[in-house]
Amino acid sequence: MLRADAIRFTLSAETDVRIRDGSALPSDFAMEQNYPNPFNPSTTIQYTLPVRSNVRLEVFNTLGQRVAVIHDEVQEAGRHSTVWDAHVASALYFLHIHAQSFESPARSFTKTQNMLLLR
């Protein structure tokens, strides 16, 4: 017979961050899947920057036409979150990020993922 108090679970999580000035910074570029997805009429986009970077966050339709530029600016290292209020028709869209290190232009990140707007 197996007793419930005989089973032990140990959960551990590793994080990949650096500490600078008392705050945790991510060590890699990343962009999470937007949420909610599908969405109506707005969605939240989260991404991380390990270093100060030039960030361009854009939305394209399935024909490859740019429908929105969400960000086109220099941003500090860390975790970032933004909301896109979509004023476009229901469809599949592509969220594209290009981030390039401000100090070291050879260090960059590009990612594209899909989003579904349902009205």
Secondary structure, DSSP 8 states (H G I E B T S, - for coil): ---GGG----------EEEETTEEEESS-EE---BSSSBSSEEEEEEEESS-EEEEEEEE-TTS-EEEEEEEEEE-SEEEEEEEE--S-SEEEEEEEEEEESS-TT-EEEEEEEEEE--
